[in-house]
Amino acid sequence: MANISFRLNKGKKITDFDKSYSIYIRITSGRGKDYNCSLGIKVKADDWSTKKERIKNRANLTQRDKHNKILDNITSYLADFSLELKNTSSHEYIIRVKEVLSH
């Protein structure tokens, strides 16, 4: 089964918590199957929960529910989809994940 995680700034150390960073998805499944991709969603580091991997519940964030729902949907879909990918090559795996994320 694939491991799916969301993080800011490709997981690099964040020094400016007032700056907006892209949310990246990281999908790993076994050796050599590791894929990182920006989701095109930006959020301030101070508004991101690293523990929950979601945007924090704050009243001033108008798109929070919409963006968190997108993250939930991606997680659900890829969890179901990951069993199908278990025995694919790394190259085919990346192509299939890109297809899923582009929809």
Helices and strands as residue ranges (DSSP letters): E 3-8, G 9-11, E 20-28, E 34-44, G 45-47, E 48-49, E 54-55, H 64-85, H 90-101
